[in-house]
Amino acid sequence: MPVDDVEKGYHTADECQEDSNKRGWLHRLGIGCSIKQQGRKVQEEENTDVRALECAVAGWPRIATFVDSDPNFMIYRRFGWLRTRLLLYQQDVIREMESRLDYQDMQDAASAGTRRYLSNRDGDDMRTPAVRKALFQELDSRLKAYVDDLLARSAALYQWQRPDEQDRASIANLIHNDGSLAQRDRRWIRKVDDLIVLGGEPSSSWVHGLVSHIFTWASRSLVRCLLRNKIQDRKLEGSTIHVQLYERKRFNRVVGFLYTIAIVALIMGPVLVLYRLRHLDGYTQNLLAFAFTIAFALLCSTATAAKQHEIFGVTAAYCAVLVVFTNQNTSGAAQALTTIPNTSS
């Protein structure tokens, strides 16, 4: 008997059985390849040459090993005050050159013999001395150094995130407990308002910090099982330093799982509560919907990197769903109350 398939046409039963066997064989082959790749990855992690924290030499070598062990520990000074002083200095030098150019223009405009230089560039460049030409050449180099170099780099530098206080405190505690650095060399980590982190998560929020704090107080075996790879285990092998290293991909998966639970709870939780309290009047149910909408909007604005118009749109849709459900609850309860007396009569 032929087997009818809308997309593939007509095939015999033997052909379908053969095709099913091929798919099963490919599926088993895919699982086998995945297992082999996972085993190869574990073997590569075990053979990777790493710098263990306990084996590092005391002093700056140990500090560098610790900072390099995790992207969140890559905390450095941006020297904002020095950059500001340099920007102000270059700005004032260019301001002085601007005044010199204005003075030269006024001097040429005041005399009939030199007034033509203001409308004839070739003649102005060939005059002796060519004051304006030399001034423009100096301005070109100064503006390149000021705008293209200093301003651009400073603007890019201020885009970096501030480090998490827990990560900064970890480095500060290591420097204090190690005790091998000179006092003047320890001061950089206390410049809290001048520190930036190079490896920070761009879309991190308070949820990331909450999960990090939870796993900080959790058992090390749980952290090692869920959030740490083999390379990070080898970095901490034999270390007496109390520090937690997380693999960012695994950490983000845990955060994403918590986000999913929170979203489902904020969507289905109000529905269950409003359905359970359907005997209340419509005003009370709308107040509950209003409270749930505020909670949803606060979560979206504080725990995500969504823009304001995106938060407004999703909050409006969420509120509309709750209002429609509330109205249906109210009308359904009212209809039930009017139906009961008619049935009894």
C-alpha distance (Angstrom), angle and dihedral (degrees) to the residues before:
residue distance angle dihedral
M1 . . .
P2 3.79 . .
V3 3.78 117.8 .
D4 3.80 113.6 -133.0
D5 3.82 114.9 -136.5
V6 3.80 116.8 178.5
E7 3.80 95.2 -151.2
K8 3.83 101.8 33.9
G9 3.78 101.8 36.3
Y10 3.81 123.0 -134.1
H11 3.82 122.5 -17.6
T12 3.76 132.5 170.0
A13 3.78 121.7 -114.6
D14 3.82 91.2 -109.1
E15 3.80 90.9 54.0
C16 3.80 90.8 49.8
Q17 3.81 90.8 49.6
E18 3.81 90.5 49.6
D19 3.81 90.9 48.3
S20 3.81 90.2 50.0
N21 3.80 90.8 50.9
K22 3.81 90.0 50.7
R23 3.79 91.8 51.3
G24 3.81 91.1 49.0
W25 3.79 90.8 48.6
L26 3.81 91.4 49.2
H27 3.80 90.0 47.8
R28 3.81 91.6 52.2
L29 3.80 89.6 45.6
G30 3.81 90.0 52.3
I31 3.80 91.4 51.4
G32 3.79 90.2 47.7
C33 3.80 91.7 50.4
S34 3.79 90.5 48.0
I35 3.81 91.0 51.7
K36 3.79 90.9 48.0
Q37 3.80 91.7 49.3
Q38 3.80 90.8 48.9
G39 3.79 90.9 49.5
R40 3.79 91.0 47.9
K41 3.81 90.0 50.5
V42 3.81 91.7 51.4
Q43 3.80 90.5 48.3
E44 3.80 91.4 50.2
E45 3.81 90.8 49.9
E46 3.80 90.8 50.7
N47 3.82 92.1 48.9
T48 3.80 94.8 45.6
D49 3.79 114.1 114.1
V50 3.81 107.6 -125.6
R51 3.79 135.4 175.2
A52 3.78 108.8 -117.6
L53 3.79 115.9 -147.0
E54 3.78 93.1 -133.9
C55 3.82 92.8 53.7
A56 3.80 95.2 51.0
V57 3.80 118.3 108.5
A58 3.79 114.5 -107.0
G59 3.78 116.4 -99.9
W60 3.78 127.3 32.0
P61 3.87 92.8 -11.4
R62 3.81 90.6 60.8
I63 3.80 92.2 44.0
A64 3.82 90.2 50.5
T65 3.81 91.3 48.6
F66 3.78 90.9 50.7
V67 3.82 94.3 46.9
D68 3.81 91.1 47.9
S69 3.81 92.9 49.6
D70 3.82 94.3 79.2
P71 3.84 133.7 19.7
N72 3.81 90.9 -130.4
F73 3.82 89.7 61.5
M74 3.82 93.8 57.5
I75 3.80 91.5 106.3
Y76 3.78 119.2 155.8
R77 3.78 139.6 162.1
R78 3.79 118.8 -97.6
F79 3.83 93.7 -160.5
G80 3.77 91.0 -135.3
W81 3.81 95.2 171.1
L82 3.80 92.8 53.1
R83 3.78 91.6 46.8
T84 3.79 90.2 49.7
R85 3.80 91.7 50.6
L86 3.79 90.5 49.4
L87 3.80 91.8 48.1
L88 3.79 91.5 49.6
Y89 3.79 91.3 48.2
Q90 3.80 94.0 50.2
Q91 3.80 90.0 43.9
D92 3.80 91.7 54.6
V93 3.80 92.2 46.8
I94 3.81 89.8 54.0
R95 3.80 89.2 46.2
E96 3.79 89.0 55.3
M97 3.80 90.9 50.3
E98 3.80 89.2 49.4
S99 3.81 89.2 54.8
R100 3.80 90.6 49.6
L101 3.80 90.1 52.5
D102 3.81 91.4 49.8
Y103 3.80 90.4 48.9
Q104 3.81 91.4 50.3
D105 3.80 91.1 49.9
M106 3.80 91.7 50.8
Q107 3.80 91.8 47.2
D108 3.80 92.1 52.5
A109 3.81 92.3 44.7
A110 3.82 91.9 52.0
S111 3.82 94.3 60.2
A112 3.81 125.8 61.5
G113 3.82 91.2 -146.3
T114 3.79 94.9 56.1
R115 3.80 99.4 33.2
R116 3.81 90.9 91.2
Y117 3.82 90.5 64.2
L118 3.80 89.0 70.8
S119 3.82 90.9 63.9
N120 3.82 100.6 32.0
R121 3.79 114.7 63.6
D122 3.81 96.0 -179.6
G123 3.77 91.4 52.9
D124 3.79 91.4 46.2
D125 3.81 91.4 51.5
M126 3.82 92.4 50.2
R127 3.79 95.5 49.7
T128 3.77 119.0 106.8
P129 2.91 113.9 -93.9
A130 3.83 98.7 21.1
V131 3.79 93.8 -149.6
R132 3.78 97.5 165.1
K133 3.82 93.8 46.3
A134 3.80 92.4 51.5
L135 3.80 90.1 46.3
F136 3.81 92.6 52.3
Q137 3.81 91.2 49.5
E138 3.78 90.7 52.4
L139 3.81 90.6 45.3
D140 3.79 90.8 52.8
S141 3.79 93.0 56.5
R142 3.80 93.0 41.9
L143 3.81 94.2 50.0
K144 3.79 91.5 47.9
A145 3.80 90.2 52.8
Y146 3.80 92.1 44.8
V147 3.81 104.7 39.9
D148 3.80 105.7 23.1
D149 3.78 95.8 37.4
L150 3.80 114.2 23.7
L151 3.80 101.0 28.5
A152 3.81 95.0 41.3
R153 3.80 93.8 47.9
S154 3.79 92.7 44.3
A155 3.81 91.4 50.1
A156 3.81 90.6 50.1
L157 3.80 91.0 46.3
Y158 3.79 93.4 54.9
Q159 3.81 89.6 55.5
W160 3.80 90.0 70.5
Q161 3.78 116.5 100.2
R162 3.76 126.9 -112.1
P163 3.82 112.3 -108.3
D164 3.76 121.9 -105.1
E165 3.79 111.7 -99.2
Q166 3.79 91.9 -127.9
D167 3.81 92.1 55.1
R168 3.80 91.8 46.8
A169 3.80 90.4 48.4
S170 3.82 90.0 51.9
I171 3.80 91.0 57.5
A172 3.81 91.7 43.3
N173 3.82 91.3 51.4
L174 3.79 91.4 48.9
I175 3.81 91.4 50.8
H176 3.81 90.7 48.3
N177 3.81 95.7 45.0
D178 3.79 93.8 43.3
G179 3.80 90.1 55.5
S180 3.80 94.8 -173.6
L181 3.81 97.9 107.2
A182 3.76 121.1 89.9
Q183 3.78 116.4 -108.6
R184 3.80 93.4 -110.3
D185 3.82 90.5 51.4
R186 3.81 92.0 56.1
R187 3.78 96.7 58.0
W188 3.80 97.6 82.2
I189 3.81 94.3 74.5
R190 3.82 90.0 55.9
K191 3.82 92.3 60.0
V192 3.80 89.5 95.2
D193 3.81 97.1 167.2
D194 3.81 91.4 49.1
L195 3.81 99.3 51.7
I196 3.80 128.4 103.8
V197 3.79 132.3 -179.2
L198 3.79 120.9 -134.9
G199 3.79 98.3 -165.5
G200 3.78 100.2 44.4
E201 3.79 121.5 135.6
P202 3.82 108.6 -102.8
S203 3.79 94.6 -149.2
S204 3.80 97.5 38.9
S205 3.79 119.2 138.4
W206 3.77 139.8 171.8
V207 3.80 88.6 -73.7
H208 3.81 90.0 64.7
G209 3.79 89.7 50.1
L210 3.80 91.7 47.7
V211 3.80 92.5 51.4
S212 3.80 90.2 46.5
H213 3.81 91.6 52.2
I214 3.81 91.3 47.4
F215 3.79 92.9 52.9
T216 3.80 91.1 43.8
W217 3.79 89.3 65.2
A218 3.81 93.5 37.5
S219 3.78 123.4 96.0
R220 3.79 117.4 -78.8
S221 3.79 91.9 -126.7
L222 3.82 90.4 59.0
V223 3.80 91.8 48.8
R224 3.79 91.5 46.6
C225 3.80 91.0 50.7
L226 3.81 98.3 45.4
L227 3.79 109.9 26.3
R228 3.79 110.1 20.3
N229 3.79 133.0 77.1
K230 3.80 129.5 -150.7
I231 3.80 94.2 -96.0
Q232 3.80 92.3 55.3
D233 3.81 90.1 47.5
R234 3.79 89.8 54.6
K235 3.80 91.3 49.1
L236 3.81 90.0 56.0
E237 3.81 95.8 39.5
G238 3.79 109.5 131.5
S239 3.78 92.2 -4.8
T240 3.78 119.8 147.8
I241 3.82 90.8 -162.7
H242 3.80 111.8 107.1
V243 3.80 101.3 -134.4
Q244 3.79 133.2 134.2
L245 3.80 120.2 -140.1
Y246 3.80 118.2 -163.2
E247 3.77 130.5 -167.4
R248 3.78 104.0 -126.1
K249 3.80 95.5 -139.8
R250 3.79 93.0 53.8
F251 3.79 92.1 42.8
N252 3.81 91.3 52.9
R253 3.80 89.9 50.2
V254 3.80 90.4 56.8
V255 3.80 90.5 47.8
G256 3.81 90.3 48.2
F257 3.80 90.0 51.0
L258 3.81 90.2 53.1
Y259 3.80 90.1 47.6
T260 3.80 89.6 53.4
I261 3.80 92.3 50.8
A262 3.81 91.3 48.0
I263 3.81 92.9 49.3
V264 3.80 93.4 48.0
A265 3.81 90.3 47.0
L266 3.81 92.3 50.3
I267 3.80 91.6 48.2
M268 3.79 102.2 41.3
G269 3.81 98.0 27.2
P270 3.82 95.4 67.6
V271 3.80 90.5 44.5
L272 3.80 91.6 54.8
V273 3.80 93.0 44.1
L274 3.80 94.1 47.6
Y275 3.79 91.7 46.4
R276 3.80 90.6 50.1
L277 3.83 90.4 50.0
R278 3.79 95.5 43.0
H279 3.82 90.7 123.2
L280 3.82 89.5 69.6
D281 3.78 121.2 92.6
G282 3.80 121.8 -91.5
Y283 3.80 94.2 -106.0
T284 3.81 92.9 58.7
Q285 3.79 92.2 46.6
N286 3.80 91.0 50.1
L287 3.82 89.4 51.8
L288 3.80 89.1 54.0
A289 3.80 90.3 48.6
F290 3.81 88.6 50.3
A291 3.82 91.1 53.1
F292 3.81 92.3 48.4
T293 3.81 90.6 49.0
I294 3.81 91.1 53.1
A295 3.82 90.4 50.7
F296 3.80 90.8 49.2
A297 3.81 92.8 49.0
L298 3.81 92.0 48.0
L299 3.79 91.1 51.9
C300 3.80 92.0 49.3
S301 3.81 93.8 47.9
T302 3.81 98.5 43.9
A303 3.80 104.0 31.7
T304 3.81 100.8 40.1
A305 3.78 137.7 50.6
A306 3.81 92.8 -126.4
K307 3.79 119.0 140.9
Q308 3.78 123.3 -116.4
H309 3.79 96.4 -102.7
E310 3.82 90.3 48.6
I311 3.81 90.9 51.5
F312 3.80 90.1 47.5
G313 3.80 92.7 51.1
V314 3.79 97.1 47.1
T315 3.83 91.6 43.6
A316 3.80 91.1 51.7
A317 3.80 90.8 50.7
Y318 3.80 91.3 47.3
C319 3.80 91.6 49.5
A320 3.81 91.6 47.8
V321 3.80 91.5 53.7
L322 3.80 92.0 50.9
V323 3.80 93.0 46.3
V324 3.81 92.0 50.8
F325 3.79 90.9 48.0
T326 3.83 90.9 48.0
N327 3.80 92.1 51.0
Q328 3.78 91.3 49.6
N329 3.80 89.8 49.4
T330 3.80 91.8 50.1
S331 3.79 94.9 46.6
G332 3.80 91.6 44.4
A333 3.79 92.4 51.2
A334 3.82 91.8 47.2
Q335 3.81 91.5 49.6
A336 3.79 90.5 50.1
L337 3.80 91.3 52.3
T338 3.80 92.0 51.4
T339 3.80 92.9 45.8
I340 3.81 96.5 53.8
P341 3.87 96.6 64.4
N342 3.80 92.1 46.4
T343 3.79 90.9 52.1
S344 3.79 93.3 49.3
S345 3.80 92.3 50.0
